[in-house]
Amino acid sequence: MTLELLVIGKTDSTEVAALVEMYARRVNRYCRFAITTLPDVRDTRKLTARQQAAAEGTAILRQLAEGDYVVLLDERGEELRSVEFAAWIQRRMNSGVKRLVIVIGGPYGFSDEVYARSDARLSLSRMTFSHQIVRAIFAEQLYRAFTILNHEPYHHE
């Protein structure tokens, strides 16, 4: 299975970018993992939040292929403990999913079209995080899930 993290906009923080890169290297030990960064929408001052989400949505949908299993990181998504998330990943692998695409949207969430295209929604927390720091948190959770699945001594319960 190929796992792709699709994100909007570059990370401004070198520290956050370094954390994401570190966990990306670690996840690549278990499966092919890529991060695709889509450019920020330009001239957002002239756009409403809904228009910005729609413009980002168009860019997101262009990156998706037929047969992709698309997961949105969304505040209204299902919350899972780390062990549950590992089992969730295992079920996707066992089901024959070829490409699992996890999408982190911009500051205004997703367009209706992106919601309609998604197969699942997950939430990291009921708290709100910047869409940049979510990248590091989620990359770490992916790594943690694979260590759980491989019975490695990273996760403690």
Summary of the structure (lengths in Angstrom):
residues: 157
radius of gyration: 15.3
end to end distance: 27.1
largest distance: 50.6
contacts: 456
relative contact order: 0.23
helix: 43%
strand: 24%
